[in-house]
């Protein structure tokens, strides 16, 4: 009689172990799928919120720098004109 009880106890324990293994495996698969989905959402949001290339601004330049170049060019032209006369 004890042999039958032991066999039944082992059978119950083996079944519980298999169910627990399936439960844990299912949980891992679920968490992996949720993380993958969230990562895709974060990536898509990052792509949606980025600034298009045509609207980006380069490094800030000194506006006076362009005026200085233009004035120097004008001075060179004036000097050349003065030499011709």
C-alpha positions in Angstrom: 0.0 0.0 0.0 2.8 2.4 0.7 4.3 1.8 -2.7 1.1 2.9 -4.3 1.0 6.1 -2.2 4.6 6.9 -3.0 3.9 6.4 -6.7 0.9 8.6 -6.5 2.8 11.3 -4.6 5.6 11.3 -7.2 3.1 11.5 -9.9 1.5 14.6 -8.3 4.9 16.2 -7.7 5.9 15.6 -11.3 2.7 17.1 -12.6 3.1 20.1 -10.3 6.7 20.6 -11.5 5.7 20.4 -15.1 2.9 22.9 -14.6 5.2 25.2 -12.7 7.8 24.9 -15.5 5.1 25.8 -18.1 3.9 28.7 -16.0 7.4 30.2 -15.6 8.1 29.7 -19.3 4.9 31.4 -20.2 5.8 34.3 -18.0 9.2 34.7 -19.5 7.7 34.7 -23.0 5.1 37.2 -22.0 7.6 39.6 -20.4 9.9 39.3 -23.5 7.0 40.1 -25.8 6.0 43.1 -23.7 9.5 44.5 -23.6 9.9 44.0 -27.4 6.6 45.9 -28.0 7.6 48.7 -25.7 11.0 49.0 -27.3 9.3 49.3 -30.7 7.0 52.0 -29.4 9.9 54.0 -27.9 11.9 53.7 -31.1 8.9 54.9 -33.2 8.3 57.8 -30.8 11.9 58.8 -31.1 11.6 58.8 -34.9 8.4 60.7 -34.8 9.7 63.5 -32.5 13.0 64.0 -34.3 13.6 67.2 -36.3 13.7 66.8 -40.0 17.0 67.5 -41.7 15.7 70.6 -43.6 14.5 72.2 -40.3 17.7 71.6 -38.4 20.0 74.5 -37.7 23.7 74.1 -38.0 26.2 75.5 -35.5 25.5 79.1 -34.6 27.5 81.5 -36.7 28.3 85.1 -35.9 26.1 87.3 -38.2 28.8 90.0 -38.1 31.2 87.6 -39.6 29.3 87.5 -42.9 29.1 91.3 -42.9 32.8 91.6 -42.3 33.5 89.4 -45.3 31.1 91.4 -47.5 32.7 94.7 -46.4 36.2 93.3 -47.2 35.1 92.2 -50.6 33.6 95.7 -51.3 36.9 97.3 -50.2 38.9 95.1 -52.5 36.6 96.1 -55.4 37.0 99.8 -54.5 40.8 99.5 -54.5 40.8 97.9 -57.9 38.5 100.6 -59.2 40.8 103.2 -57.8 43.8 101.7 -59.5 42.1 101.8 -62.9 41.5 105.5 -62.7 
